[in-house]
Amino acid sequence: MRTKTYYFLNLGCPKNQVDGDYLRAVLNENRFREIDVPSDADFIIVNTCAFIKQARLESKGEIAELAELKKENAKIIATGCYPVLGDVRREIPQVDAAFAFDRHHELLSYLTGGNNYYWNRERLDRINPQTAFGYVKISDGCDNRCSYCAIPAIRGAYLSIGPEKIVAEVESLAEYGVKEIILVAQDSAIYGNDLNPKIDLADLCRLISPVDGIEWIRIMYAHPAHLATDKLEKIFSIDKVCRYLDLPIQHISDQILRSMNRHSCSRSIKNIINFLRNFDNELSLRTTLMVGFPGESDDDFKKLLDFVEETQFDFVGAFCYSPEPNTAAVLMDQQVDPELAQERYELLIDVAERCSAQRASKMIGKKQKMLIDGLAADNVSYFEARSFRQAPEIDGCYHIPVVAGVKPGMLVEVLTTDVDQGVI
């Protein structure tokens, strides 16, 4: 019997990517073979994202393009978050079958015709990421109920993953040669509150730290409402934890933060940032910001712009408010005109990028330990490398001339010669 083949496309956030990696490992164990050419595949599987309209449009667009490429009798399957929201096959007619992220066993039954497939909900195996870094999901779901966000409706209540499973996964990734572990969740700051016995994020990092081969631990998506200075001090006292924090504040106007139901205020956000800057002025801070939220006035936006200028975040991700069905914000008065929101977005990005460049320029002339990710895509005479200050895929990298004996996955000392250049 011929081995069935599949083409797999991951869309969306690193958390979705982790789900996709698990699914691919299960498919391979069930004797399906992954290939890189969609037109040759028996099954085309798209791991969709759906948390905002733009993500849903991307999912639709990718599926439409793949439908044009598929061979006769091949099937297109949608999984991930989109199928949770409704009838994907009605919205995207090119889809032959759809299974939500928590229905992968049903997807497997569909692919095999219900015959002789292996499925273990507790499995820990992952596809080899073939990178120097690996994402590790430490929880699923969210209890924050921000007024603009559909994630709780899609992913359900917050549920921490047991530390023993996380450590086992880290050990598995280390065996693949992964050097950097990136902890991801909808809110990593409250990890372990729902476990018995309770542990916290610092405890988890201490459990991961002794794993042989792991050099860096990076924390993403830490909600400011659930961070206290003593918790931060415990976390950053662990040697392998990068002096880096992804702190999605969304806004700084108290009126907007209340409307967003963010459970944080400008004073507490500023206290956290002041503590971090005093703790280590070279600590790298990333944040996520939203403009155009209902009721955002010119004064609210000016407060945000001034705050970004004053704080000088190392990295900023920003987006315009997206009205999402079944969220509280979609029913709010004073919806902001999309064109005005776009103008504010462009102004914000201009200020944020200037501040980021100023922060990066302070590293010129200094030596930094960097992780070699691989050869540069546009020039194989250079490596792409990152310092602890940069998360992969979103924070850019340095370009370093290739040196004999140095290869991807190595940590090397680099003299920074420009904001994106260095020499070993």
N, C-alpha and C positions, 0 to 999 in steps of 0.2 A: 504493500500500500504506500502511495506517495506521501511524503511528509508535507503537511500543509504549511504554508508560509503566511507571514503577517508583516505589515508595515505599521509602525507605531509613531504617532505624533503627540508629543506632550505640549500642552498649552498652559499658560497661567503661572502661578506662583511656585516656589520651591516645595511647598507642602503638597501640591498637586503632583509635582515631579516625583516625590517620594512614593506616593500612591502608585504612580505609573511604573516606577522601578520594581515595586513588589509584583505588580500584575505581569510585567514582562518576565520576571523570574519564574512565576507560576506557569506561564504559557510555555516557556522553554522546557520546564520540567515535564510538561505534558506533551513533549515531543513536537511542538510547533517550532518553526524556525523563523527568526526575525531576519528580514532583508531590508536593504536601504533603498530599493527602487519600488515605489508604490504601484507602478503599472504592471509589475510582475507578481504582486501579492494576491493570495487568495482572500485575505481579509485585511482591510484597512481600518485601523483602530485609532480614534481620535480622543485623547483625554482632554475634555473640554474645560474651559473656565467660564464662569457666568456671573461673577459678583457685581459687575456693572454692565451697562449697555454696550460699551465699547468692547468688552471681553466677549460678550455674546455675538456681536457682529464679527469679531475676529474668528470665533469658532465656526460661524456660518460660512464665512468667506473661505476658510481653509478647507472645509468639507466640500464646498462647491468646486474648488480647484482640484481636489483629489478625485472627485467624481468624474471629472473630465479625463483623468489619467487612468482610471481603473480598467482592468481587463474585463472581458465579458464573463458574467456570472460571479465576479468578485463581489464581496459584501462590504459595505461601509457600516461601522459600528461606532456609536458615540457613547462615551462613558465620562466619568468625572462629575462635575457639579451641574452641568446644564440639564441632564435628565431628571434632576430633583424638582425642577421648576414646572414641569408639565410635559406635554406630549411633544417630544423633540421631533418625532417622525412627521407630525403635522406641520411644525414650523420649518423643518429642514427636510424636504421631500427626498433628498438624495440618501438619507439615512435608512438603512435596512433594519436596524435594531438598535435599541438604546438601553443602557444599564447604568444606574447611578453608581457613585464611587463605593457605596457599601453593598453593592450587588454583583461583585466580581465573580462569585460562585455561579450566579445565573448566566453571566456572560460566558463563562467557561463551559457550562452545560450547553449553551447555544452553539458554541464553536465545535463542540464534539458530538452534537446530536444527542447529548445526554448519556453518552456511553463511556464508561471506563476512564473517567478523569480523576485526577488527584487534586484535592483541595484541603488545606489546613489553615484555618483562621489564625492560628498562633504562630505561623511560620515567621522566621526572622530573615530569611535569605533575601538579598538584594542583587540586582544586576551590578556587575562591576562598573562603577562610574567612569573608569579609565581617565580620571582626573586626580589632581593632587588634593582636591577637597571633596567632601561629601556632606550632603544635607541629611540631618537626622531630625525627624519630627518627634517632638516630646509630648504633644497633646493633640487633640482634635476638638472641634467645636468652639463655641464662645458664649460666655454669659454676659458680656458687657452691654449688649443691646443699644449700641450707638444708633441714633435716630435715622441715620442715612444708610445703614448697612444691612444687607440681606444675608450675611454669613450665618447668623444664628438660625435663620429659617432654612438655610441650605445644609449646614453642617451639624446643627443640633447643639446640645448643651456641652459645656467644657468638660473634657475628660482627659486627665493626665494618663500618660502611658507609664507603666511601672518601671522603676529605675533599672531592675535587673534585665528587662527586655532592651532598654536603651543601651546599657553597657554591652550586652551581647551584640547588638547591631554595630556599635562602635568597634568592637573587637573584629567583627567580620569585615568592616570597611578597612581597618588597619591592615588586615591580611592581604587586601587588594593593593596596598601601597598608599592609601589615603593618609595625608599628613595633617590636614585641617578638618575639624569637625565643626559644622555650622548648625547650631540648635535653632529650630524653627517651630513656630506655633502661631495660633491666632493671637495669643498673649502669653509670652514666655515668662512674664514677671510673676504670674500666680501659679506657676508649675508646682504641683505637689500638694496644694491646699486641700484637694479632694481625696488624697490617698490616706490610707490607714496602715501604719503610722504616717503622719504628715512629714514631708520633707520639703525643702525649698530649692530654688535654682542653684544656690551656692552648694548645697549638699550634693546635687546631681553633678555639678562640675567637678567636685572633689572625687566622686566615684569614677568619673570618666578619665580624670587626669592621669592615673597610673597606667593606663592602657599603653602597652609598648607600641612605638611607632607614631603615636599621635603627638604632634608638636604644638598645635594651636587649637583652642576652643573659642568659637565666636558666637556671640549672642545676638539674635535678631528679634524684632517685634516685641519689645518690652514696653508695655503700656505704662505711661507715667503715673497713672492713678494707683498703681500697685507696687511702686518702688519707694523704698525708704533709704536714707543714707547709710544706715547700718547694714542693710542687705547689700547695697552696692559695694560697700567697703569689704564685706565678706567675699563677694564674687571676685573683685579685682585684686584680692590678696592671694589668689591662686595663680601660681606661676604661669601655667599654660593658657590661662584665659587672656585673650587679646585685650589690650587697652582700647576697646572699640565698643560702642553701644549704638544700636538702632533704637531710637526713641521716637516713635510716631506721635507727635503732639497734635497734629491736624490744624490747630489754630492757637492764637494767644489771646484773643479777645474773650473776656469772661462771658459776655453776653452770647457769643457764638458757641463757646464751649458748653454752656448750659443748654442751649438749644440742640446741640449735638448729643447731649446726654453722655458726655465724656467722663464724668466723675472726677475731673481734675480742674484746676484753676490756674490762672497765670502765675500766682505767687508760688504755688507748689512746683510748677514746671521750672520756674526761674531758680528756685532753691536747689532742685536736682542738678540743673546745669551748672550753677555756681559751685556746688560741691564737687562735681566731676572735674571742672576746670581747675579748682584748687587742689584736688587730689593728684591730678597729673595733667598739666597744661597741654601735653602732646597727645592725650587721649582723643581718639577720633570719634566724632559725633555725627551720626546720620539721623535725619528726621524725614517725616512725610507730612505734607501740608495740603490743605484743601482750600480753594477759593471758590467764590460764587455760591456758598451755602445760603439757603433762604434767610433773608434778613440781614445779610452782610452789607453794612453801610460803607461809605467811603472812609469813615473814621475807623471802623473795624479793620479794614484792609490796610490802612496806614499803620495801625498798631502792629499788624503782622509784618509789614515790610520793614518797619523800624526795628522790630525785634530780630528779624533775620540779619539785618545789617549789624546790629549790636552783638549778637551771639556768635556770628561767623561759624556756622555749622560747616563741617568738613564736606558733607554731602547732603543734598536735599532732593527728595522725590516729590513732585507736586502734580496735582491734577485738579480739574474743574469738577465741581459737584455734579453728580449724575442722579437724576430722580429715579428711584427704583421702586417698582411695585411692592405693595405690602410693607412699606417702611413708614415710620411716623413723619419723616421730613417731607415726603411727597405731598402731604396734605397741608403743609405749613403755608401761611400767607407770606407775602413779600418774596416770591420766587425771583431770583436775579436773572436778568436778561443774559442768555448764553454768550452774546457778543461781548458784553461787559465782563463776564467771567473770563473769557478768553484773553481780553486785554489785561486783566489783573494777573492772569497766569503768566503771560509773557513778561510783564514787569517783574513779577516775583522771581522767575527763572533768571532774568538778567542780573538781579541783585545777588541771588544765591550762587550763581556761577562765578561772579566776581569775588565773592567772599571765599568760596572754595579754592579759587586760584591763589588768593592771598595766603590762606592757610597752607596750601601745598608748597608755596614758594619758601616758606620758613624751613623746609626740610633740605633745601639746596645747600650742598656743601657738607651735609651730615652723612654718616654711615648708618645704614639701616639693614636689618636682617630681612631678606626677602625670600618668598617661596616661588620657585620656578614653575609656572603653569604649563608652559610648552613653547613651541616656536611661534613667532608672530605670523599671523595669517597672510599679511601683505609683504613680509620680508623675512625669509628663513635664515638670514644672517643675524637675526635678533631673537632673543627670548622675550616672552611676556612674563613679567614677574610682579608680585604684589608684596607690599609691606603689611604689617599687622593693621595698618590704618585703612586698608581697602578690602571690602568684601568682594568675592568674585562676581562677575557678570553685571554688576551695577555701579561699581566705584572706580572703574578704569584700572589702568596698570602702568607699569614702567616698561620701557624697551631697553634691553641690555644686550650688548654685543655677545654673540655666542663665543664661549670659551671651551677649549678642549677639557674633557673630564667632568663638565657640568651638564646635568641632564634634568628633565622635568621631575618634579617631586623633591628636589634638593632645596635645602635652606642655605643661602649663601649671604655673605656680607657684601653690600653694594654701596658704593659712594654715589650719592644723588647729585647729578650734574644739571638737571632741569626738572620742571614739574612732572615730566613723564619720561625722563631719561636717567640712566645710571650706568656705572661700570663696576664689574666685579673686582 
